[in-house]
Structure formats: structure tokens, C-alpha cells
């Protein structure tokens, strides 16, 4: 395979990746469907506050489909989607359905993070500190749900936990401490975590 073909493949992949990112971070501003998206957003948010999860989910699906990033200034369609899927998990016994909901929760966290990283969703003042704080917060919440709700692999969980610390630093939420400690101790006992690395985690 010559270099020209390889370069073309890389360009094609980059274009596809950019299009996918744009789609998952699309907002409603100036779109023909803006009114529909805003209405669905308002209805589902009110229903969610009232504890009417059926109405909330129905309208969230519309709002999320039309404008995943809402108005481009908030991550509600991702984080509220997580809440809705977690609520549905409580009433599901089928393992296949549970796995589908777990995948949706993970996807919504990943999309929210990607949209902040690409600056498709902006923060109040637009500073890097604010951006990193939001990304770190989402990684922390994702890690917490991976540990307690999704039962994700410890390797994947550690990636989310490490990224939480990387972006949030000392402002990371305390809720990550139990998952962090449990995973580190378990991995060390199983011989998969070198002692020095364990000490580094404790020191950090």
C-alpha cells in the first residue's frame, strides 16, 4: 500500500471522526428544529423535577436526538440521560437490557466529555480552568457509576479515575475515593499493581 493511499485513508478517518463528533455535539441554535428541541427540553426537565420519569424519558429522547448539546452552554441532555437510564435500571431484570443501559450511560458520559474537550459546549467564562473542572467532574461521576452501577472492568475504571484526577486535581469529588481505594488494594493483592505504583497513588 503506497503512501498516497495511506494518507487518503487517514484523511477519510479524520473526516468521519469529525462528522461524528459534530453530530453528537450539535446544539439547537439557529436550527429549523430549535423550537421543537426547546419544547422537548422544557417538558422533560419539568417532568424530571416532578419525578415523572416516563414523560421525562419520552421528551428527553426527542431533545437529545434534535440537539444533544442543547444550546451549547450546558450538558443536561447527557447528564440527565444518565439519570434516566439509571432510574430505568432499577426496574430491569433482563441482563441484555441492563447491558444496553450500561452502554448508554457510558456513551453519554463519553459524549459530554468529548463535547467539552472540543469546546462544542462552553463554560460560563470560557476559561481552561472551568473547562478542566467540568471534564474532571464528569470523569469522576463516570468512574463512580462504572464502579457501583455498571460494574465495569477495573482497568476501564482506573482510566476514568486517573482522568478525573488529571483534570480536576485537588477539586475532584470525594465520591471517587472509595472506588479508587478498593480498586488499588484489589489490584495489588492480585499482583497486577506494582508496589511502587500503589505508593504513588497513595502519595498523590
C-alpha positions in Angstrom: 0.0 0.0 0.0 1.6 3.3 -1.1 1.9 6.4 1.0 -0.8 8.3 -1.0 -3.4 5.6 -0.3 -2.4 5.5 3.4 -2.7 9.3 3.6 -6.1 9.2 1.9 -7.3 6.6 4.5 -6.2 8.8 7.4 -7.9 11.8 5.9 -11.1 9.8 5.4 -11.0 8.6 9.0 -10.4 12.1 10.3 -13.4 13.4 8.3 -15.7 10.7 9.6 -14.5 11.2 13.2 -15.1 15.0 12.9 -18.6 14.4 11.5 -19.5 12.0 14.2 -18.2 14.5 16.9 -20.2 17.3 15.3 -23.3 15.2 15.3 -23.1 14.2 18.9 -22.3 17.8 20.0 -24.9 19.5 17.8 -26.9 22.3 19.5 -30.3 23.8 18.6 -29.2 27.4 18.0 -30.5 28.6 14.6 -31.7 25.1 13.5 -35.2 24.6 11.9 -36.0 22.3 14.8 -34.9 24.7 17.5 -38.5 25.3 18.8 -39.2 21.5 18.9 -36.0 20.9 20.7 -36.5 23.7 23.2 -40.1 22.5 23.9 -39.0 18.9 24.4 -36.2 20.1 26.7 -38.5 22.2 28.8 -41.1 19.4 29.1 -38.6 16.7 30.1 -36.8 18.9 32.6 -40.1 19.8 34.4 -41.2 16.1 34.3 -37.8 15.1 35.7 -38.2 17.5 38.6 -41.7 16.2 39.3 -40.5 12.6 39.3 -42.5 11.7 36.2 -39.7 9.6 34.6 -41.9 8.2 31.8 -42.8 11.6 30.4 -39.3 12.8 31.1 -37.7 10.0 29.1 -40.1 10.3 26.2 -39.3 14.0 25.8 -35.6 13.6 26.7 -35.3 11.3 23.7 -36.6 14.0 21.4 -34.5 16.7 22.9 -31.4 14.6 22.8 -32.0 13.5 19.2 -32.6 17.0 17.9 -29.9 18.7 19.9 -27.6 16.6 22.0 -25.7 19.6 23.3 -28.9 21.6 24.0 -28.0 25.3 23.4 -24.2 24.6 23.6 -23.9 26.0 27.1 -24.9 23.0 29.2 -24.5 19.2 29.3 -28.0 18.4 30.6 -29.0 16.2 27.7 -26.1 13.9 28.6 -26.2 14.0 32.4 -30.0 13.9 32.6 -29.9 10.9 30.2 -27.6 9.2 32.6 -30.1 9.8 35.4 -32.9 8.5 33.3 -31.1 5.3 32.3 -30.0 4.7 35.9 -33.7 5.0 37.0 -34.8 2.5 34.4 -32.0 0.1 35.5 -33.7 -0.2 38.9 -36.7 -1.8 37.3 -35.0 -4.1 34.8 -34.1 -7.8 35.5 -33.1 -8.8 31.9 -29.3 -8.9 31.6 -29.3 -8.0 28.0 -31.4 -4.8 28.7 -29.1 -4.0 31.6 -26.1 -4.3 29.4 -27.7 -1.9 26.8 -28.5 0.6 29.5 -24.9 0.4 30.9 -23.6 1.1 27.4 -25.9 4.1 27.0 -24.7 5.5 30.3 -21.1 5.1 29.4 -21.7 6.6 25.9 -23.5 9.7 27.4 -20.6 10.4 29.7 -18.1 10.0 26.9 -20.1 12.3 24.6 -20.4 15.0 27.2 -16.6 14.8 27.9 -15.8 14.9 24.2 -18.0 17.9 23.6 -16.3 19.9 26.4 -12.9 18.9 25.1 -13.8 20.0 21.6 -15.3 23.2 23.1 -18.7 22.4 21.4 -20.1 23.0 24.9 -18.8 26.2 26.5 -18.5 27.1 30.2 -19.6 30.3 31.9 -16.4 32.2 31.4 -14.7 30.0 28.9 -11.5 29.5 30.9 -9.3 26.4 30.7 -9.7 26.0 34.5 -13.5 25.9 34.2 -13.3 23.5 31.2 -10.9 21.2 33.1 -13.1 21.3 36.2 -16.2 20.2 34.1 -14.2 17.4 32.4 -12.8 16.2 35.7 -16.2 16.3 37.3 -17.7 14.1 34.5 -14.8 11.7 34.6 -15.4 11.4 38.4 -19.1 10.8 38.1 -18.5 8.3 35.2 -15.9 6.4 37.4 -18.4 6.3 40.3 -21.1 4.9 38.1 -18.7 2.5 36.5 -17.8 1.1 39.9 -21.2 1.0 41.6 -23.7 0.7 38.8 -22.1 -0.6 35.6 -19.6 -3.0 37.3 -17.1 -2.1 34.6 -13.6 -3.7 34.4 -11.2 -2.3 36.9 -8.8 -1.3 34.0 -11.5 0.9 32.4 -12.5 2.2 35.8 -8.9 3.2 36.6 -8.7 5.2 33.3 -11.7 7.2 34.3 -10.4 7.7 37.9 -7.0 8.8 36.7 -8.5 11.2 34.2 -10.7 12.7 37.0 -7.5 13.5 38.9 -5.7 14.7 35.8 -8.4 17.3 35.0 -9.9 18.1 38.4 -6.8 17.8 40.6 -7.5 18.7 44.2 -11.1 19.7 43.3 -12.0 16.1 42.5 -15.1 15.0 44.3 -14.7 12.8 47.4 -17.0 10.2 45.9 -14.1 8.8 43.9 -12.1 7.9 47.0 -13.8 4.6 47.8 -13.7 3.2 44.2 -10.1 4.3 43.9 -9.0 2.7 47.2 -10.9 -0.5 46.6 -9.5 -1.0 43.1 -5.9 -0.2 44.1 -6.0 -2.6 47.0 -7.6 -5.4 45.0 -5.2 -5.0 42.1 -2.2 -5.0 44.4 -3.5 -8.2 46.2 -3.9 -9.8 42.8 -0.3 -8.9 41.8 -1.4 -6.7 39.0 -0.3 -3.4 40.6 3.4 -2.9 41.4 4.0 -1.7 45.0 5.7 1.5 43.8 2.7 2.4 41.6 0.4 1.7 44.6 2.6 4.0 46.7 2.4 6.7 44.0 -1.4 6.6 44.1 -1.4 6.9 47.9 1.1 9.8 47.8 -0.9 11.6 45.1 
